[in-house]
Amino acid sequence: MSKEFGVDTRECITLTEIIVESADRARSRQQSDGSFNPGSNGPHEDEETPVRNTANWLVTFIDAYEQTGSERFLEAAENALNYLLSKNARPEGAVFHLRDAPEKDQTDGLVGQAIVLEALIEAGRSLGDSDAIAVATDIIRLHTFDSELGLWKSANLDGSPQKTVGTYNQQIHFAAVAAGVTTLEDHTEDILQQVRRFMDQMEAHAWPYSDGLLRTLVRPSATTIIKAAMQNDRHLLATTVSQALRESLHQWTPLQIDSQTVIREKAVGYQGFHLYGLALLARYQPDHKVWNSSFVDYLLAATDSGTFRSAVVENKYGFPYNPSGFEIALALEVFQNDHERARDWVELQLRCHFNWDQMSLAKGTPHPRVLAARIYEATRLSDYTLPLKEVRP
């Protein structure tokens, strides 16, 4: 750790100090074109382009610049933004090129686009970059919205429509960035209408287990099944619909948190990611009626047990890939104003995966480049003062 922090002699460190020092160390890894070396999308093991990691670091550089006023962070942010707005990131001038994986799209569904749009929104908000907001707005409009289902379709690299995305967390995150754009860009009533329609259906689309953990799939309604069959939407049929049939035909025993099923394993690892997206959406659209229900409290209650905490720390979709500690902390701040429990989750994430020698969120993970870049999620949080004995084993 940098000498000025005196980590061996002091008792506490702030989350802002951690973020700023991580950003400072990351500058040396930024390429000449502003990009960062790619990783893979975690346990899914798809080969990625530099776009995702670069977008994540852009958010962190912006936050470090806001906290310090240092030109070195502004320069790093501008270089990252220039890469994202270049043809390298959008080779066909439409949506972002996120991955190259056999038999999968190059755009990484909705979530790949949403992660980059989240960064463009921050560039527009903080740096006043009108190009970033214009590109974000255009990309959202390239994604066809099915108003009957209340769901978006993904897009091909050239912007042509693809399939209705049956993954719930992807829909949530795309709704959040779409809502974010409407706070910065005029004449986006059409996008806001789509977001509100999605939110109207959001609770109905959720497919939780009895303990509040969410399946990553959209709950298949009768409308979804009929429409998927009529349109021969094989993706939707193969995900949400086929899973519903399997579950209805199988006599499920009570599922424990360490269930061997893949869908249950993903439910544990992605619970925080679901909650993070919902928290972003609530910040942009705080007045929707869905927040008046017990929906989010039910999802948060699922994270209260020691059993869940132990499971998500070890889950391959959880702490080593999705920084669930930061994600659950944000939901606790936004929905319950519970900073004490939020700080506990932040401490746990750092204790498990922060490398204090490198000042990087890259310890004990098969995905060091990806997890390191996801320190950006901590920029959404309050600035906690953290006892070093709790976060530095």
C-alpha positions, 0 to 999 in steps of 0.5 A: 500500500502507498506509504502515505496511508501508513497502513501498518500504523493506523487503525482505520481506512475509508472506503473512498481512500481504497477506491482512489488508491485502487484507481491510481494503481490501475492507471499503470495498466491502462493501454495507450488507446484508453482500454484495459485488458479483457478478462472473461465473464466469470464462471461463464468463461466467455472470451471478452473484449476490453469493453467491459473492464474499460467501462468499469474503470471509467466509473472508478476514475470518474469517482476518484476525480470527483473525490480528489480533483486530480487531473490524472484521474480526469485524463484516465477517465477521458482516455477510457471514454474515448475508447468506448466511443471509438469504432473499436468498441462499436465496430458497426456503429451500433451496439457494443462488442462485448464478447467472442464466444461460440454460439453466443451473441457478441453483445452479451445480451442486455447486461453487457450493454447495460454495464457500458451504458452505466459508465456512459451515464456517469460520463454524461453526469459528471464530465458533461459529455454530450456524446456519451449520453447521445450514444447511450440513448441511441443504444437503448432505442436499438433494443426493441421493447415488447410492451405486452410482455414488458421485456426488452429484446437483445440486439445484434452487433449491427443493431438489428433486433434479436431475441427476448431476453429471459434473464431477469437480472439482465432486464433489471439492469437494462431498465436501470440504465434506461431510467438513468438516461431519461434523467440526463437527456431531453425527449426521452419520454418513449424510453421512460414509458418503457421503463415504467411498463417494465416496472409495472410488470417487474414483480410479476416477472420475478421468480423467487424461491420460497426463501426469497432467493431469485432465480435468474430467469423471468417467471413464465406467465401464460402470455410469455408461453403463448407469445414465445410459441407463436413467435418461435422464440427458441431462447425464451422457450428454452429458458423460462418456459422449459424450466417451469415445465421441469419444476412442475413435473418434478417433486422438488424436495425443500431446497437447501442453500447449497443445492446441487442444481445450477439454477439454485447455485446461480440464485445464490450468486446473483442475489446481490446482482439482482439487488444492485440493479434494483437499487440503481433503478430505485434511485432513478425512479423512486416514485414507482408503486413497486417500491411500496410493496414488500417485494424488495424487503423479501429479497433482502431478507433472504440475505440475512442468514449466516447460511446465505452469507457463508454460501455466497462467499464461496459461490463461484457466481458470488464474491469471487465474480459478482462483488455481492458484498458491495451489491447487497450493501447498496440495496440496504442503503437504498431500501432500508437506510441500514448503514450498519449492515451495509458496512458489514457486507463491505467489510466482508467483501474486502476481507475476502478479496482485497489485495492490500499489497496491490491495492486491488480487488483481485485476491483469491479469484479466478477472475482477477481482472474482472473483479478488480475492475468491479471495485466500481460498484463500491463508488455507489456507496456511502464513504464508510470508515473501516477498521483495518483489523476487520478488512485486512486479515 
